[in-house]
């Protein structure tokens, strides 16, 4: 019996980031059984490597959320071509994370435990915070959360927020311009003091003039304003580089 050749498909994350993701799954004290990913893109980055790691562990299932229909269809073909054995461990979910996650949790039942979460969805930092708050009650002690583009706009709220919660052990890996964030839950609930500090920090970040403008102004207006700025400044605001 011949082994299936390793097919390379297009994906984000560099080699160091992919290694960190794989090691987090393979090195977990308890093998992850339930894994949720937000933002599969074409499947060649986090999705494929999570599946191969679960297959190597010999257990676990990945649910992957993607909102772009054309990307979703291409991703399905890619996964079945590149990881035919591991694809049995994969269930795709189409739609916006804030809609899909509550539906998915309800379908799994009240005793669901989400052992591993990978967040790499839209560029709005509010999305990752919403995703975290939806999933946090179902992540057990020892459960892990990783997020890509942690040093960019999409991670600019989640990273400092979780860093202030004392029931999470966190590390920001600066292995690329984008960065990857890794957090492990070490106790069921944060202390009241740390939750208060994290909530205050999140409120302060939400009230930043740039974030208020992005929330209330139509996208074409935001685009027009960015177009008036010098290129480097416009990129800094749009990407949220730290």
BELHU-V491385 format. One record per run of one state. SS is the DSSP state (2 for helix, 1 for strand, 0 for the rest). FROM is the first residue (numbers start at 1). LEN is the number of residues. If there is no record, write none. Layout:
BEGIN
SS & FROM & LEN
SS & FROM & LEN
END
This chain:
BEGIN
0 & 1 & 14
2 & 15 & 12
0 & 27 & 7
1 & 34 & 5
0 & 39 & 7
2 & 46 & 12
0 & 58 & 3
1 & 61 & 6
0 & 67 & 2
2 & 69 & 14
0 & 83 & 3
2 & 86 & 4
1 & 90 & 5
0 & 95 & 2
2 & 97 & 12
0 & 109 & 7
1 & 116 & 4
0 & 120 & 5
2 & 125 & 12
0 & 137 & 7
1 & 144 & 5
0 & 149 & 4
2 & 153 & 3
0 & 156 & 2
2 & 158 & 7
0 & 165 & 3
1 & 168 & 6
0 & 174 & 6
1 & 180 & 6
0 & 186 & 6
2 & 192 & 15
0 & 207 & 2
2 & 209 & 8
0 & 217 & 2
2 & 219 & 10
0 & 229 & 2
2 & 231 & 9
0 & 240 & 3
END
